[in-house]
Amino acid sequence: MSGHQGIVVEGTGGVWLVRATDGTQVNAALAGRLKQEERSKIKLAVGDHVTVEPEETGQGWRITEIATRGNVLARREPGGRYGERVLAANIDQVLVVFAIAKPEPHIRMIDRFLVVCESNELKPHLVINKVELAESESVVDALAKPYEMAGYPVHRTSVPRGDGLEELRSVLHGKVTAVTGPSGVGKSSLLNRLHPGLNLRIGEISESVNKGRHTTVGAKLIPLPDGADGYLVDTPGLREVGMWGLPSGALDLCFPEFGPYLGECKFQDCAHDIEPSCAVRAALSKGVLNRGRYESYIKLLGELQDSEKTR
């Protein structure tokens, strides 16, 4: 494995577990030069692509290079501090998992998760799980329609019936996928059905919106089993990811269905709230845009503006 490329799958601070492309795993520490750079520049994170070499003494391994990141999954610093804490790097996509019932889906929360993904330039897939509990297919369609209109991939899944599992399995293949969503929506059960070799305990994929959990900062890459190419990212704190660093003026870019109307408003800095001659609100009044999605935008806009005033 001398001088081989690998990916950081676990670790904090001093020692990192690095997995090479052939599946070999070693514990490695940062080389001295990188330690110095880390104090002032990028800090190593799970998901980073690195080069590892054996120590000159022959005892242990060291990380000698860190590749440029494609993106990061970040959250607000814990404890009320203002700043970025990178949880993981080089994420390909995010599964945003909600249930159609037990618990009931919370539209505002779905929209918040999607904005989190958009603001971090991460591709989201919305998974509507437990569809066997829906009163009718029309109930599922009503939840899915605004997101499909916005251009998001929407997967309707059922663990007992097997609905949508083959399609979702193909989405995971060859990708680094973060999995998020509220407690009780069946994330671990769904992933165990997709890849039985995972053997995830129920709740092992972090229940990211549980109060009291969001101060945990450790993350872990879980390789897909049975020779499947890909990783799952088990990381807490996703409910705060991205929103902390998003300027209020850029929020409209995180609602892809607004795209055709941006730049068409009378005022260049239009917030699409109370300004006259707003193209977004004109589209809303014509029924082209979904009112629930727009209301989510207004709520998040207020949060971001309040945060900016506080700072």
Phi and psi in degrees as GROMACS dihedral restraints (atoms count N, CA, C in turn):
[ dihedral_restraints ]
;  ai    aj    ak    al  type     phi  dphi    fc
    3     4     5     6     1   -59.6    20    10
    4     5     6     7     1   125.2    20    10
    6     7     8     9     1    66.8    20    10
    7     8     9    10     1    18.2    20    10
    9    10    11    12     1   -86.8    20    10
   10    11    12    13     1   158.2    20    10
   12    13    14    15     1   -84.1    20    10
   13    14    15    16     1   146.8    20    10
   15    16    17    18     1  -151.7    20    10
   16    17    18    19     1   176.3    20    10
   18    19    20    21     1  -125.0    20    10
   19    20    21    22     1   137.3    20    10
   21    22    23    24     1   -75.4    20    10
   22    23    24    25     1   120.5    20    10
   24    25    26    27     1  -105.8    20    10
   25    26    27    28     1   -18.3    20    10
   27    28    29    30     1  -167.5    20    10
   28    29    30    31     1   156.7    20    10
   30    31    32    33     1   135.4    20    10
   31    32    33    34     1   160.1    20    10
   33    34    35    36     1  -144.7    20    10
   34    35    36    37     1   136.2    20    10
   36    37    38    39     1    68.3    20    10
   37    38    39    40     1  -106.8    20    10
   39    40    41    42     1   -76.0    20    10
   40    41    42    43     1   -46.4    20    10
   42    43    44    45     1  -119.7    20    10
   43    44    45    46     1   134.9    20    10
   45    46    47    48     1  -124.5    20    10
   46    47    48    49     1   139.7    20    10
   48    49    50    51     1   -89.4    20    10
   49    50    51    52     1   120.4    20    10
   51    52    53    54     1  -114.9    20    10
   52    53    54    55     1   132.5    20    10
   54    55    56    57     1  -112.5    20    10
   55    56    57    58     1   121.9    20    10
   57    58    59    60     1   -80.7    20    10
   58    59    60    61     1   169.0    20    10
   60    61    62    63     1   -63.6    20    10
   61    62    63    64     1   -24.0    20    10
   63    64    65    66     1   -87.7    20    10
   64    65    66    67     1     5.0    20    10
   66    67    68    69     1    92.6    20    10
   67    68    69    70     1    -9.7    20    10
   69    70    71    72     1   -64.8    20    10
   70    71    72    73     1   139.2    20    10
   72    73    74    75     1  -124.3    20    10
   73    74    75    76     1   136.3    20    10
   75    76    77    78     1  -135.8    20    10
   76    77    78    79     1   152.9    20    10
   78    79    80    81     1   -88.4    20    10
   79    80    81    82     1   132.2    20    10
   81    82    83    84     1  -140.5    20    10
   82    83    84    85     1   146.7    20    10
   84    85    86    87     1  -108.5    20    10
   85    86    87    88     1   157.7    20    10
   87    88    89    90     1   -66.3    20    10
   88    89    90    91     1   138.8    20    10
   90    91    92    93     1   -63.0    20    10
   91    92    93    94     1   154.3    20    10
   93    94    95    96     1   -53.1    20    10
   94    95    96    97     1   -42.4    20    10
   96    97    98    99     1   -61.6    20    10
   97    98    99   100     1   -41.9    20    10
   99   100   101   102     1   -70.3    20    10
  100   101   102   103     1   -32.0    20    10
  102   103   104   105     1   -60.5    20    10
  103   104   105   106     1   -42.0    20    10
  105   106   107   108     1   -64.6    20    10
  106   107   108   109     1   -43.0    20    10
  108   109   110   111     1   -66.3    20    10
  109   110   111   112     1   -34.5    20    10
  111   112   113   114     1   -64.2    20    10
  112   113   114   115     1   -29.7    20    10
  114   115   116   117     1   -67.3    20    10
  115   116   117   118     1   -25.6    20    10
  117   118   119   120     1  -116.1    20    10
  118   119   120   121     1   -16.8    20    10
  120   121   122   123     1  -123.6    20    10
  121   122   123   124     1  -132.9    20    10
  123   124   125   126     1   -74.0    20    10
  124   125   126   127     1   133.7    20    10
  126   127   128   129     1   -93.8    20    10
  127   128   129   130     1   138.5    20    10
  129   130   131   132     1   -60.7    20    10
  130   131   132   133     1   144.4    20    10
  132   133   134   135     1  -142.4    20    10
  133   134   135   136     1   159.3    20    10
  135   136   137   138     1   -56.3    20    10
  136   137   138   139     1   136.5    20    10
  138   139   140   141     1    96.4    20    10
  139   140   141   142     1   -12.7    20    10
  141   142   143   144     1   -66.8    20    10
  142   143   144   145     1   140.6    20    10
  144   145   146   147     1   -90.4    20    10
  145   146   147   148     1   126.2    20    10
  147   148   149   150     1  -134.4    20    10
  148   149   150   151     1   164.7    20    10
  150   151   152   153     1  -107.9    20    10
  151   152   153   154     1   131.3    20    10
  153   154   155   156     1  -118.4    20    10
  154   155   156   157     1   144.0    20    10
  156   157   158   159     1  -137.4    20    10
  157   158   159   160     1   153.6    20    10
  159   160   161   162     1   -68.9    20    10
  160   161   162   163     1   147.1    20    10
  162   163   164   165     1   -60.8    20    10
  163   164   165   166     1   150.4    20    10
  165   166   167   168     1   -59.6    20    10
  166   167   168   169     1   -28.4    20    10
  168   169   170   171     1   -76.2    20    10
  169   170   171   172     1   -12.5    20    10
  171   172   173   174     1    83.7    20    10
  172   173   174   175     1    -2.3    20    10
  174   175   176   177     1  -105.7    20    10
  175   176   177   178     1   104.5    20    10
  177   178   179   180     1    89.3    20    10
  178   179   180   181     1  -176.2    20    10
  180   181   182   183     1  -130.2    20    10
  181   182   183   184     1   158.6    20    10
  183   184   185   186     1  -135.7    20    10
  184   185   186   187     1   149.5    20    10
  186   187   188   189     1   -91.4    20    10
  187   188   189   190     1   119.0    20    10
  189   190   191   192     1  -105.1    20    10
  190   191   192   193     1   -19.5    20    10
  192   193   194   195     1  -144.7    20    10
  193   194   195   196     1   144.8    20    10
  195   196   197   198     1  -121.1    20    10
  196   197   198   199     1   121.8    20    10
  198   199   200   201     1   -72.8    20    10
  199   200   201   202     1   156.0    20    10
  201   202   203   204     1   -61.6    20    10
  202   203   204   205     1   135.9    20    10
  204   205   206   207     1   -80.8    20    10
  205   206   207   208     1   145.7    20    10
  207   208   209   210     1   -81.4    20    10
  208   209   210   211     1   -38.3    20    10
  210   211   212   213     1  -164.5    20    10
  211   212   213   214     1   176.6    20    10
  213   214   215   216     1  -136.8    20    10
  214   215   216   217     1   155.3    20    10
  216   217   218   219     1  -107.1    20    10
  217   218   219   220     1   114.4    20    10
  219   220   221   222     1  -128.7    20    10
  220   221   222   223     1   160.9    20    10
  222   223   224   225     1  -143.0    20    10
  223   224   225   226     1   169.2    20    10
  225   226   227   228     1   -66.8    20    10
  226   227   228   229     1   144.2    20    10
  228   229   230   231     1   -57.1    20    10
  229   230   231   232     1   139.1    20    10
  231   232   233   234     1   -70.2    20    10
  232   233   234   235     1   165.0    20    10
  234   235   236   237     1    79.0    20    10
  235   236   237   238     1    17.6    20    10
  237   238   239   240     1    81.6    20    10
  238   239   240   241     1     2.5    20    10
  240   241   242   243     1   -77.2    20    10
  241   242   243   244     1   151.5    20    10
  243   244   245   246     1   -97.2    20    10
  244   245   246   247     1   122.4    20    10
  246   247   248   249     1   160.7    20    10
  247   248   249   250     1   173.6    20    10
  249   250   251   252     1  -102.4    20    10
  250   251   252   253     1   135.3    20    10
  252   253   254   255     1  -119.9    20    10
  253   254   255   256     1   111.3    20    10
  255   256   257   258     1   -77.8    20    10
  256   257   258   259     1   124.0    20    10
  258   259   260   261     1   -92.4    20    10
  259   260   261   262     1   -38.5    20    10
  261   262   263   264     1  -158.0    20    10
  262   263   264   265     1   155.9    20    10
  264   265   266   267     1  -121.1    20    10
  265   266   267   268     1   157.8    20    10
  267   268   269   270     1    60.1    20    10
  268   269   270   271     1    50.2    20    10
  270   271   272   273     1   -87.2    20    10
  271   272   273   274     1   132.7    20    10
  273   274   275   276     1   -84.9    20    10
  274   275   276   277     1   -35.9    20    10
  276   277   278   279     1  -163.3    20    10
  277   278   279   280     1   167.2    20    10
  279   280   281   282     1  -130.4    20    10
  280   281   282   283     1   130.8    20    10
  282   283   284   285     1   -90.9    20    10
  283   284   285   286     1   115.1    20    10
  285   286   287   288     1   -98.2    20    10
  286   287   288   289     1   104.6    20    10
  288   289   290   291     1  -103.4    20    10
  289   290   291   292     1   125.1    20    10
  291   292   293   294     1  -131.2    20    10
  292   293   294   295     1   159.0    20    10
  294   295   296   297     1  -104.1    20    10
  295   296   297   298     1   149.6    20    10
  297   298   299   300     1   -74.5    20    10
  298   299   300   301     1   -21.1    20    10
  300   301   302   303     1  -162.6    20    10
  301   302   303   304     1   156.4    20    10
  303   304   305   306     1    52.5    20    10
  304   305   306   307     1    65.2    20    10
  306   307   308   309     1   -90.1    20    10
  307   308   309   310     1   158.6    20    10
  309   310   311   312     1   -64.7    20    10
  310   311   312   313     1   144.7    20    10
  312   313   314   315     1   -71.0    20    10
  313   314   315   316     1   141.5    20    10
  315   316   317   318     1  -109.0    20    10
  316   317   318   319     1   107.0    20    10
  318   319   320   321     1   -58.6    20    10
  319   320   321   322     1   -44.5    20    10
  321   322   323   324     1   -60.6    20    10
  322   323   324   325     1   -36.8    20    10
  324   325   326   327     1   -70.2    20    10
  325   326   327   328     1   -39.7    20    10
  327   328   329   330     1   -58.0    20    10
  328   329   330   331     1   -46.5    20    10
  330   331   332   333     1   -64.5    20    10
  331   332   333   334     1   -35.9    20    10
  333   334   335   336     1   -63.8    20    10
  334   335   336   337     1   -45.3    20    10
  336   337   338   339     1   -60.3    20    10
  337   338   339   340     1   -41.3    20    10
  339   340   341   342     1   -66.7    20    10
  340   341   342   343     1   -38.1    20    10
  342   343   344   345     1   -64.0    20    10
  343   344   345   346     1   -40.3    20    10
  345   346   347   348     1   -55.2    20    10
  346   347   348   349     1   -46.0    20    10
  348   349   350   351     1   -64.3    20    10
  349   350   351   352     1   -48.1    20    10
  351   352   353   354     1   -61.0    20    10
  352   353   354   355     1   -41.5    20    10
  354   355   356   357     1   -69.7    20    10
  355   356   357   358     1   -21.5    20    10
  357   358   359   360     1   -99.5    20    10
  358   359   360   361     1     8.0    20    10
  360   361   362   363     1    55.9    20    10
  361   362   363   364     1    43.2    20    10
  363   364   365   366     1  -112.2    20    10
  364   365   366   367     1   137.5    20    10
  366   367   368   369     1   -80.0    20    10
  367   368   369   370     1   118.8    20    10
  369   370   371   372     1   -95.8    20    10
  370   371   372   373     1   145.3    20    10
  372   373   374   375     1  -118.2    20    10
  373   374   375   376     1   125.9    20    10
  375   376   377   378     1   -88.4    20    10
  376   377   378   379     1   125.6    20    10
  378   379   380   381     1  -112.2    20    10
  379   380   381   382     1   117.0    20    10
  381   382   383   384     1   -97.0    20    10
  382   383   384   385     1   105.2    20    10
  384   385   386   387     1   -97.1    20    10
  385   386   387   388     1   168.5    20    10
  387   388   389   390     1    61.6    20    10
  388   389   390   391     1    36.3    20    10
  390   391   392   393     1   -65.6    20    10
  391   392   393   394     1   -14.9    20    10
  393   394   395   396     1   -66.8    20    10
  394   395   396   397     1   -16.5    20    10
  396   397   398   399     1   -89.5    20    10
  397   398   399   400     1    -6.4    20    10
  399   400   401   402     1   -70.5    20    10
  400   401   402   403     1   144.3    20    10
  402   403   404   405     1   -63.3    20    10
  403   404   405   406     1   -34.7    20    10
  405   406   407   408     1  -159.3    20    10
  406   407   408   409     1   164.9    20    10
  408   409   410   411     1   -63.2    20    10
  409   410   411   412     1   -29.3    20    10
  411   412   413   414     1   -63.8    20    10
  412   413   414   415     1   -29.6    20    10
  414   415   416   417     1   -66.0    20    10
  415   416   417   418     1   -43.2    20    10
  417   418   419   420     1   -66.0    20    10
  418   419   420   421     1   -42.8    20    10
  420   421   422   423     1   -62.0    20    10
  421   422   423   424     1   -37.7    20    10
  423   424   425   426     1   -64.7    20    10
  424   425   426   427     1   -37.8    20    10
  426   427   428   429     1   -70.7    20    10
  427   428   429   430     1   -39.1    20    10
  429   430   431   432     1   -76.2    20    10
  430   431   432   433     1   -31.8    20    10
  432   433   434   435     1   -55.5    20    10
  433   434   435   436     1   -48.5    20    10
  435   436   437   438     1   -60.3    20    10
  436   437   438   439     1   -32.6    20    10
  438   439   440   441     1   -79.4    20    10
  439   440   441   442     1   -36.0    20    10
  441   442   443   444     1   -65.8    20    10
  442   443   444   445     1   -38.0    20    10
  444   445   446   447     1   -65.3    20    10
  445   446   447   448     1   -31.3    20    10
  447   448   449   450     1   -78.9    20    10
  448   449   450   451     1    -7.6    20    10
  450   451   452   453     1    99.4    20    10
  451   452   453   454     1     7.3    20    10
  453   454   455   456     1   -83.6    20    10
  454   455   456   457     1   140.4    20    10
  456   457   458   459     1   -67.2    20    10
  457   458   459   460     1   128.4    20    10
  459   460   461   462     1  -120.2    20    10
  460   461   462   463     1   125.5    20    10
  462   463   464   465     1  -110.9    20    10
  463   464   465   466     1   128.7    20    10
  465   466   467   468     1  -101.9    20    10
  466   467   468   469     1   116.7    20    10
  468   469   470   471     1  -128.0    20    10
  469   470   471   472     1   150.6    20    10
  471   472   473   474     1  -142.5    20    10
  472   473   474   475     1   120.3    20    10
  474   475   476   477     1   -67.6    20    10
  475   476   477   478     1   -47.6    20    10
  477   478   479   480     1   -63.5    20    10
  478   479   480   481     1   -37.8    20    10
  480   481   482   483     1   -94.1    20    10
  481   482   483   484     1   -18.6    20    10
  483   484   485   486     1    84.8    20    10
  484   485   486   487     1     9.3    20    10
  486   487   488   489     1   -59.2    20    10
  487   488   489   490     1   132.0    20    10
  489   490   491   492     1    70.4    20    10
  490   491   492   493     1     4.1    20    10
  492   493   494   495     1   -72.6    20    10
  493   494   495   496     1   -39.8    20    10
  495   496   497   498     1   -64.0    20    10
  496   497   498   499     1   -42.4    20    10
  498   499   500   501     1   -63.2    20    10
  499   500   501   502     1   -43.4    20    10
  501   502   503   504     1   -67.9    20    10
  502   503   504   505     1   -36.8    20    10
  504   505   506   507     1   -59.0    20    10
  505   506   507   508     1   -41.0    20    10
  507   508   509   510     1   -67.6    20    10
  508   509   510   511     1   -28.8    20    10
  510   511   512   513     1   -67.0    20    10
  511   512   513   514     1   -35.1    20    10
  513   514   515   516     1   -75.6    20    10
  514   515   516   517     1   -26.8    20    10
  516   517   518   519     1   -63.8    20    10
  517   518   519   520     1   128.2    20    10
  519   520   521   522     1    76.0    20    10
  520   521   522   523     1    10.5    20    10
  522   523   524   525     1  -121.8    20    10
  523   524   525   526     1   156.4    20    10
  525   526   527   528     1   -98.0    20    10
  526   527   528   529     1   112.9    20    10
  528   529   530   531     1  -119.7    20    10
  529   530   531   532     1   121.2    20    10
  531   532   533   534     1   -86.1    20    10
  532   533   534   535     1   142.3    20    10
  534   535   536   537     1  -119.7    20    10
  535   536   537   538     1   126.6    20    10
  537   538   539   540     1  -143.4    20    10
  538   539   540   541     1   173.2    20    10
  540   541   542   543     1   141.6    20    10
  541   542   543   544     1   165.5    20    10
  543   544   545   546     1   -70.9    20    10
  544   545   546   547     1   170.6    20    10
  546   547   548   549     1   -65.7    20    10
  547   548   549   550     1   141.8    20    10
  549   550   551   552     1    85.3    20    10
  550   551   552   553     1     3.7    20    10
  552   553   554   555     1   -86.1    20    10
  553   554   555   556     1    -5.0    20    10
  555   556   557   558     1    92.4    20    10
  556   557   558   559     1    30.9    20    10
  558   559   560   561     1   -62.0    20    10
  559   560   561   562     1   -50.1    20    10
  561   562   563   564     1   -67.1    20    10
  562   563   564   565     1   -41.1    20    10
  564   565   566   567     1   -62.2    20    10
  565   566   567   568     1   -40.4    20    10
  567   568   569   570     1   -64.2    20    10
  568   569   570   571     1   -46.4    20    10
  570   571   572   573     1   -68.6    20    10
  571   572   573   574     1   -35.7    20    10
  573   574   575   576     1   -63.9    20    10
  574   575   576   577     1   -35.3    20    10
  576   577   578   579     1   -71.2    20    10
  577   578   579   580     1   -37.1    20    10
  579   580   581   582     1   -67.9    20    10
  580   581   582   583     1   -43.3    20    10
  582   583   584   585     1  -136.3    20    10
  583   584   585   586     1    87.1    20    10
  585   586   587   588     1   -54.6    20    10
  586   587   588   589     1   -29.4    20    10
  588   589   590   591     1   -66.7    20    10
  589   590   591   592     1   -10.9    20    10
  591   592   593   594     1   -65.3    20    10
  592   593   594   595     1   -38.7    20    10
  594   595   596   597     1    52.6    20    10
  595   596   597   598     1    42.4    20    10
  597   598   599   600     1   -71.2    20    10
  598   599   600   601     1   136.5    20    10
  600   601   602   603     1   -71.7    20    10
  601   602   603   604     1   148.2    20    10
  603   604   605   606     1   -60.1    20    10
  604   605   606   607     1   126.0    20    10
  606   607   608   609     1    91.1    20    10
  607   608   609   610     1    -1.2    20    10
  609   610   611   612     1   -69.2    20    10
  610   611   612   613     1   -40.5    20    10
  612   613   614   615     1   -69.7    20    10
  613   614   615   616     1   120.7    20    10
  615   616   617   618     1   -50.5    20    10
  616   617   618   619     1   130.9    20    10
  618   619   620   621     1   -79.5    20    10
  619   620   621   622     1    86.6    20    10
  621   622   623   624     1   -71.3    20    10
  622   623   624   625     1   -12.6    20    10
  624   625   626   627     1  -108.2    20    10
  625   626   627   628     1     9.0    20    10
  627   628   629   630     1   -70.6    20    10
  628   629   630   631     1   130.1    20    10
  630   631   632   633     1   -62.3    20    10
  631   632   633   634     1   143.6    20    10
  633   634   635   636     1    91.3    20    10
  634   635   636   637     1   -12.8    20    10
  636   637   638   639     1   -96.7    20    10
  637   638   639   640     1   -15.1    20    10
  639   640   641   642     1   -76.2    20    10
  640   641   642   643     1    -5.2    20    10
  642   643   644   645     1   -87.8    20    10
  643   644   645   646     1   -10.9    20    10
  645   646   647   648     1   -71.2    20    10
  646   647   648   649     1   135.2    20    10
  648   649   650   651     1  -118.1    20    10
  649   650   651   652     1    -4.6    20    10
  651   652   653   654     1   -72.1    20    10
  652   653   654   655     1   146.2    20    10
  654   655   656   657     1  -132.8    20    10
  655   656   657   658     1   164.0    20    10
  657   658   659   660     1  -150.2    20    10
  658   659   660   661     1   137.8    20    10
  660   661   662   663     1   -94.9    20    10
  661   662   663   664     1   129.3    20    10
  663   664   665   666     1  -110.4    20    10
  664   665   666   667     1   111.8    20    10
  666   667   668   669     1   -63.8    20    10
  667   668   669   670     1   139.3    20    10
  669   670   671   672     1   -66.6    20    10
  670   671   672   673     1   139.5    20    10
  672   673   674   675     1   -82.9    20    10
  673   674   675   676     1   179.2    20    10
  675   676   677   678     1    59.6    20    10
  676   677   678   679     1    34.1    20    10
  678   679   680   681     1    78.9    20    10
  679   680   681   682     1     2.5    20    10
  681   682   683   684     1   -70.7    20    10
  682   683   684   685     1   140.7    20    10
  684   685   686   687     1   -91.7    20    10
  685   686   687   688     1   114.7    20    10
  687   688   689   690     1   151.6    20    10
  688   689   690   691     1   169.9    20    10
  690   691   692   693     1  -137.2    20    10
  691   692   693   694     1   150.4    20    10
  693   694   695   696     1  -105.5    20    10
  694   695   696   697     1   143.3    20    10
  696   697   698   699     1  -104.6    20    10
  697   698   699   700     1   114.3    20    10
  699   700   701   702     1   -98.1    20    10
  700   701   702   703     1   105.9    20    10
  702   703   704   705     1  -143.1    20    10
  703   704   705   706     1   132.8    20    10
  705   706   707   708     1   -83.0    20    10
  706   707   708   709     1   173.0    20    10
  708   709   710   711     1    84.3    20    10
  709   710   711   712     1     9.4    20    10
  711   712   713   714     1   -67.0    20    10
  712   713   714   715     1   -19.9    20    10
  714   715   716   717     1   -67.2    20    10
  715   716   717   718     1   -17.8    20    10
  717   718   719   720     1  -103.6    20    10
  718   719   720   721     1    -5.4    20    10
  720   721   722   723     1   -59.9    20    10
  721   722   723   724     1   132.9    20    10
  723   724   725   726     1    81.7    20    10
  724   725   726   727     1   -42.4    20    10
  726   727   728   729     1   -60.4    20    10
  727   728   729   730     1   -29.0    20    10
  729   730   731   732     1   -65.9    20    10
  730   731   732   733     1   -32.5    20    10
  732   733   734   735     1  -105.6    20    10
  733   734   735   736     1    11.2    20    10
  735   736   737   738     1   -93.2    20    10
  736   737   738   739     1   117.3    20    10
  738   739   740   741     1   -65.6    20    10
  739   740   741   742     1   143.2    20    10
  741   742   743   744     1   -59.1    20    10
  742   743   744   745     1   -32.2    20    10
  744   745   746   747     1   -70.8    20    10
  745   746   747   748     1   -11.8    20    10
  747   748   749   750     1  -104.4    20    10
  748   749   750   751     1    -0.4    20    10
  750   751   752   753     1   -61.8    20    10
  751   752   753   754     1   -36.3    20    10
  753   754   755   756     1   -62.7    20    10
  754   755   756   757     1   -25.3    20    10
  756   757   758   759     1   -69.5    20    10
  757   758   759   760     1   -17.9    20    10
  759   760   761   762     1   -89.5    20    10
  760   761   762   763     1     3.8    20    10
  762   763   764   765     1  -116.3    20    10
  763   764   765   766     1    91.5    20    10
  765   766   767   768     1   -57.9    20    10
  766   767   768   769     1   -28.0    20    10
  768   769   770   771     1   -70.3    20    10
  769   770   771   772     1   -16.3    20    10
  771   772   773   774     1   -75.5    20    10
  772   773   774   775     1   -18.4    20    10
  774   775   776   777     1   -47.0    20    10
  775   776   777   778     1   -49.1    20    10
  777   778   779   780     1   -62.7    20    10
  778   779   780   781     1   -17.4    20    10
  780   781   782   783     1  -105.2    20    10
  781   782   783   784     1   -12.2    20    10
  783   784   785   786     1   -69.8    20    10
  784   785   786   787     1   134.9    20    10
  786   787   788   789     1    90.6    20    10
  787   788   789   790     1    -7.7    20    10
  789   790   791   792     1   -99.1    20    10
  790   791   792   793     1    -4.5    20    10
  792   793   794   795     1   -74.8    20    10
  793   794   795   796     1   159.7    20    10
  795   796   797   798     1   -62.3    20    10
  796   797   798   799     1   -40.7    20    10
  798   799   800   801     1  -105.0    20    10
  799   800   801   802     1   134.1    20    10
  801   802   803   804     1   -62.4    20    10
  802   803   804   805     1   -33.9    20    10
  804   805   806   807     1   -98.9    20    10
  805   806   807   808     1    28.3    20    10
  807   808   809   810     1   -58.2    20    10
  808   809   810   811     1   130.3    20    10
  810   811   812   813     1   -93.7    20    10
  811   812   813   814     1    -0.3    20    10
  813   814   815   816     1    61.7    20    10
  814   815   816   817     1    35.2    20    10
  816   817   818   819     1  -113.3    20    10
  817   818   819   820     1   -75.1    20    10
  819   820   821   822     1  -121.3    20    10
  820   821   822   823     1     2.8    20    10
  822   823   824   825     1   -68.6    20    10
  823   824   825   826     1   144.2    20    10
  825   826   827   828     1   -73.4    20    10
  826   827   828   829     1   156.5    20    10
  828   829   830   831     1    54.1    20    10
  829   830   831   832     1    48.0    20    10
  831   832   833   834     1   -92.7    20    10
  832   833   834   835     1   122.4    20    10
  834   835   836   837     1   -68.3    20    10
  835   836   837   838     1   -32.5    20    10
  837   838   839   840     1   -66.5    20    10
  838   839   840   841     1   -46.3    20    10
  840   841   842   843     1   -70.2    20    10
  841   842   843   844     1   -28.1    20    10
  843   844   845   846     1   -65.5    20    10
  844   845   846   847     1   -42.2    20    10
  846   847   848   849     1   -64.9    20    10
  847   848   849   850     1   -36.7    20    10
  849   850   851   852     1   -63.0    20    10
  850   851   852   853     1   -44.5    20    10
  852   853   854   855     1   -66.1    20    10
  853   854   855   856     1   -25.0    20    10
  855   856   857   858     1   -85.9    20    10
  856   857   858   859     1    -3.2    20    10
  858   859   860   861     1    81.7    20    10
  859   860   861   862     1    10.0    20    10
  861   862   863   864     1   -75.5    20    10
  862   863   864   865     1   -33.6    20    10
  864   865   866   867     1  -104.9    20    10
  865   866   867   868     1   149.3    20    10
  867   868   869   870     1   -77.9    20    10
  868   869   870   871     1   129.0    20    10
  870   871   872   873     1   -66.1    20    10
  871   872   873   874     1   -37.9    20    10
  873   874   875   876     1   -62.3    20    10
  874   875   876   877     1   -40.8    20    10
  876   877   878   879     1   -65.0    20    10
  877   878   879   880     1   -41.1    20    10
  879   880   881   882     1   -63.4    20    10
  880   881   882   883     1   -40.8    20    10
  882   883   884   885     1   -64.6    20    10
  883   884   885   886     1   -35.2    20    10
  885   886   887   888     1   -63.0    20    10
  886   887   888   889     1   -41.6    20    10
  888   889   890   891     1   -58.3    20    10
  889   890   891   892     1   -47.2    20    10
  891   892   893   894     1   -62.9    20    10
  892   893   894   895     1   -40.7    20    10
  894   895   896   897     1   -64.2    20    10
  895   896   897   898     1   -46.0    20    10
  897   898   899   900     1   -67.6    20    10
  898   899   900   901     1   -35.3    20    10
  900   901   902   903     1   -59.6    20    10
  901   902   903   904     1   -45.2    20    10
  903   904   905   906     1   -60.8    20    10
  904   905   906   907     1   -41.5    20    10
  906   907   908   909     1   -60.7    20    10
  907   908   909   910     1   -46.3    20    10
  909   910   911   912     1   -67.1    20    10
  910   911   912   913     1   -40.9    20    10
  912   913   914   915     1   -64.6    20    10
  913   914   915   916     1   -40.3    20    10
  915   916   917   918     1   -62.8    20    10
  916   917   918   919     1   -41.1    20    10
  918   919   920   921     1   -63.8    20    10
  919   920   921   922     1   -39.6    20    10
  921   922   923   924     1   -65.9    20    10
  922   923   924   925     1   -38.0    20    10
  924   925   926   927     1   -66.0    20    10
  925   926   927   928     1   -39.1    20    10
  927   928   929   930     1   -62.2    20    10
  928   929   930   931     1   -42.6    20    10
